[in-house]
């Protein structure tokens, strides 16, 4: 199959869930024998040397890169308050990208065009007009739900109103565009149900982000007892909110009961205010070079998300590495977990302390959680199996597309 991926970001470096999710599909499609073309916007705030990016991605795809400034600008953002459009989405429009995409669609016959999420969707109309093949929206998150939850958890009344406005506009935008696609590919069944509630009548095929189970594997290392870690981009609002809440509301209760505990926080974009926090046995490390190496000697992955959507790759990676995972319900949503079997779920400070007490007192529980977590990923979330299932769906989709076209031409 010839597959065109249209992305609002370059899927490199592999230091956050969004980029890893796109990269794993690009790589997976290529390894399954597909010819992949990746059209990617390159937001200036994420810029890397082009040579480094091409060396990482071009073994798997033909790569087209288009720089764009997506930073939030005060006056356009204020002006947008008096309009009905979503400023979140508008920031990703590029005329240069649009023209190059038209030329590519006119010159190459693709079998599938995969739009990578809401922020790449402004280019879906071009794909539908010039592509002459099924156009699919791979929806990484339900974007409006993220902002709804941020509004709910926000204490500042002005921010609460603004986040609610963003959520409403994103919800309208997403609802108005769902049915133009040949199919919607959310990462979780839960997200698929939300799209149906928005009025989606297009076929929905859930396909989670896949995990490289060879890279993320249990490693022989001396584990630091009572060592907890959180790994994720702090540029993403829900992660920043999660760490801030955990540090202020949960960690003091943990350290009071388990004074030898240590909490390590890693991720790009860590604000200085977070680095400057002085908390007992909390290590704010910022961006790291190798996520798997960082987590090797840690005991338990903490995911205290209170907002967000989609699926958390960091949980899947930790499970694949045989780590104990302790997460909120929102953090673990979309994963086919069983609480107490392959993960522990806690939504309040008291529940976090209770779970950590269980881990400290029951070595058998720890062993069961580690073994069952790895088995869940191998059985259901390996990148090879995830990509193969999606390609099978795409082949059915293209066959139906071709048959429909033949029927239309005869009629």
Secondary structure, DSSP 8 states (H G I E B T S, - for coil): -EEEEEESS---SS-SHHHHHHHHHHHHHHHTT-EEEEEEEEEGGG---HHHHHHHHTTTSEEEEEEE-----HHHHHHHTTSSS-HHHHTT--HHHHHHHHHHHHH---SEEEEESGGGGGGHHHHHHH--SEEEEEESS-HHHHHHHHHHH--SHHHHHHHHHHHHHHHHHHHHHGGGSSEEEESSHHHHHHHHHTT--SEE------B-TTTS--------TTEEEEES-TTSHHHHHHHHHIIIIIHHHHHHH-TT-EEEEE-TT--HHHHT---TTEEEEE--S-HHHHHTT-SEEEE--SS--S--HHHHHHHHTT-EEEE-TTTTTTS---BTTTBEE--SHHHHHHHHHHHHH-HHHHHHHHHHHHHHHHHHTBHHHHHHHHHHHHHHHHHHHHHHHHHHHH-
